[in-house]
Amino acid sequence: MSGDERIERARTLYEQAVFGGDASGLTRAERDLDAVEADTALARGRIVHARFLNERASAGSSPVEDPTELPLFQRATELYRALGDLRGEAEALFWIGCLYQVIRRDNDTAVPVLERSCELAAQVGDKQTQSEALRHLGIAAQMAGRLDEARKHLEESTRLRQEIGALPGVAANMVGLAYVAAAQDRRADALATLDEAYAIAEAQGALAIVRQIQEARTEI
């Protein structure tokens, strides 16, 4: 059910209570509105995060964290959990973990949150969120020097992304896999992986990923 449909149903249930004397639907109306609020908080938090990434790419350094981002994801998590919406909770938890890893560079806090996100996403068959969590768990493992673990997570994330047709995400993961290969002294594999990633990213119009590939080629 869309947000507009939930809001309209809440309006109908309000009218039934006020004009018809039937207040039995008010709890349902509140749950509908909690779902709308959760979806809105999550969407707004993603926009804030995207602005951070764009500013970082433009400036070449990390901007100041927007203090509204984490509370938005935390509120979404709280509401989804109360609603029993495991899919929503998994996605909101992913974004909390992503914030701690990408913005605060705190993998000690990020990893348990990402692991819980991955677990919940797997339970409900949400391959998109599961692939995101696995990607960032792979990044955390790579940063800690656990290259085999990083490769495993990134390959599994890539498999899931291929299944759901998220091809720009596949190309992004291949950049990570190329760095892992280079760190394992498999430079030929790394360069071949970047060539494949470039073909995918260019075909998909994923210009940000193309730039990442070009940067990786200069570093590997």
C-alpha positions in Angstrom: 0.0 0.0 0.0 1.3 3.4 -0.9 1.8 6.3 1.5 -1.1 8.2 -0.1 -3.4 5.2 0.3 -2.4 4.8 4.0 -3.1 8.5 4.6 -6.5 8.3 2.9 -7.4 5.2 4.9 -6.4 7.1 8.1 -8.7 9.9 7.1 -11.6 7.4 6.5 -11.0 5.8 9.8 -11.0 9.2 11.5 -14.3 10.1 9.9 -15.8 6.7 11.0 -14.8 7.5 14.6 -15.9 11.2 14.6 -19.1 10.9 12.6 -20.0 7.3 12.9 -19.0 6.7 16.5 -16.8 3.7 15.6 -13.4 4.2 17.1 -12.2 0.7 16.5 -10.1 1.7 13.5 -8.0 4.4 15.2 -5.2 2.1 16.2 -5.0 0.8 12.6 -5.0 4.4 11.4 -2.0 5.2 13.7 -0.1 2.2 12.4 -0.7 3.4 8.8 0.7 6.8 9.7 3.6 5.2 11.5 4.4 3.3 8.3 4.2 6.5 6.3 6.5 8.3 8.8 9.0 5.4 8.7 9.1 5.4 4.9 9.5 9.2 4.8 12.2 9.2 7.5 14.2 6.6 5.6 13.8 8.4 2.2 14.8 11.7 3.7 17.8 10.1 5.4 18.9 8.7 2.1 18.7 12.1 0.4 20.9 13.6 3.2 23.4 10.8 2.7 23.5 11.3 -1.1 24.2 15.0 -0.5 27.1 14.0 1.7 28.5 11.7 -1.0 28.1 14.3 -3.7 29.8 17.0 -1.7 32.6 14.7 -0.9 33.1 13.8 -4.5 33.1 17.4 -5.5 35.4 18.7 -2.8 37.7 15.7 -2.7 37.4 15.6 1.1 34.7 14.6 3.6 32.2 17.4 4.4 30.8 17.9 7.9 28.2 15.3 8.9 24.6 16.5 8.7 23.2 16.0 12.3 19.8 15.2 11.0 20.8 12.0 9.1 21.4 9.5 12.0 18.1 10.5 13.8 16.2 9.9 10.7 17.5 6.4 10.2 17.1 5.7 13.9 13.5 6.8 13.9 12.7 4.7 10.8 14.3 1.7 12.5 12.2 2.3 15.7 9.0 2.6 13.7 9.6 -0.4 11.5 10.5 -2.6 14.5 7.3 -1.6 16.3 5.3 -2.4 13.2 7.0 -5.8 12.8 8.2 -4.8 9.4 11.5 -6.8 9.1 12.2 -5.6 5.6 12.0 -2.0 6.6 14.0 -2.5 9.7 16.7 -4.3 7.7 17.0 -1.4 5.3 17.0 1.2 8.0 19.7 -0.7 9.9 21.8 -0.9 6.8 21.8 2.9 6.5 22.8 3.3 10.1 25.7 0.9 9.5 26.6 2.7 6.3 26.6 6.1 8.1 29.0 4.8 10.8 31.3 3.3 8.2 31.3 5.9 5.5 30.8 9.1 7.4 32.2 8.4 10.9 34.7 5.7 9.8 33.8 3.6 12.8 33.7 0.0 11.6 33.6 -1.3 15.2 30.1 0.2 15.5 29.1 -0.3 11.9 29.8 -4.0 11.5 27.4 -5.4 14.1 24.6 -3.2 12.7 25.4 -4.3 9.1 25.4 -8.0 10.2 22.0 -7.6 11.7 20.7 -5.8 8.6 22.0 -8.7 6.5 20.4 -11.3 8.7 17.0 -9.7 8.6 17.2 -9.0 4.9 18.0 -12.7 4.3 15.0 -13.7 6.4 12.6 -11.8 4.3 14.3 -12.4 0.9 15.3 -8.7 0.4 18.2 -9.3 -1.9 18.7 -5.6 -2.5 19.4 -4.7 1.2 21.3 -8.0 1.7 23.6 -7.1 -1.1 24.2 -3.6 0.3 25.0 -5.0 3.7 27.4 -7.6 2.3 29.1 -5.0 0.2 29.9 -2.9 3.2 30.8 -5.9 5.4 33.3 -6.6 2.6 34.6 -3.1 2.7 35.1 -3.4 6.5 36.9 -6.7 6.1 39.2 -5.2 3.4 40.0 -2.2 5.6 41.0 -4.7 8.4 43.2 -6.6 6.1 41.0 -9.7 6.0 41.2 -10.0 2.2 39.7 -13.5 1.7 36.7 -12.5 3.8 36.3 -9.3 1.9 36.4 -11.1 -1.4 33.7 -13.6 -0.2 31.4 -10.8 0.9 31.8 -8.8 -2.3 31.4 -11.8 -4.5 28.1 -12.8 -2.7 26.9 -9.2 -2.9 27.7 -9.2 -6.6 25.8 -12.5 -7.2 22.7 -11.0 -5.5 22.9 -7.8 -7.5 23.2 -9.8 -10.7 20.1 -11.7 -9.7 18.0 -8.6 -9.3 19.5 -6.8 -12.3 21.3 -4.1 -10.3 24.0 -3.8 -12.9 25.5 -0.4 -11.7 25.9 -2.0 -8.3 27.6 -5.0 -9.9 30.1 -2.7 -11.5 30.7 -0.9 -8.2 31.4 -4.2 -6.4 33.8 -5.2 -9.1 35.9 -2.1 -8.3 36.1 -3.3 -4.8 37.0 -6.8 -6.0 39.8 -5.3 -8.2 41.3 -3.6 -5.1 41.2 -6.9 -3.2 42.8 -8.7 -6.1 45.6 -6.1 -6.3 46.2 -6.4 -2.5 46.5 -10.2 -3.0 49.1 -9.7 -5.7 46.7 -10.7 -8.5 47.2 -7.6 -10.6 46.2 -9.2 -13.9 42.9 -10.3 -12.4 42.4 -6.8 -10.9 42.9 -5.1 -14.3 40.6 -7.6 -16.1 37.9 -7.0 -13.4 38.2 -3.3 -14.0 37.8 -3.7 -17.7 34.6 -5.8 -17.2 33.3 -3.2 -14.7 34.0 -0.4 -17.1 32.0 -2.1 -19.8 29.0 -2.6 -17.5 29.2 0.9 -16.0 29.5 2.6 -19.4 26.5 0.6 -20.8 24.4 1.6 -17.8 25.3 5.2 -17.8 26.8 4.9 -14.3 29.2 7.8 -14.7 30.1 7.9 -11.0 31.2 4.3 -11.2 33.2 5.0 -14.4 35.1 7.7 -12.5 35.8 5.2 -9.7 37.1 2.7 -12.2 39.4 5.3 -13.8 40.8 6.2 -10.4 41.3 2.5 -9.5 43.3 2.0 -12.7 45.7 4.7 -11.7 46.2 3.2 -8.3 46.5 -0.5 -9.1 
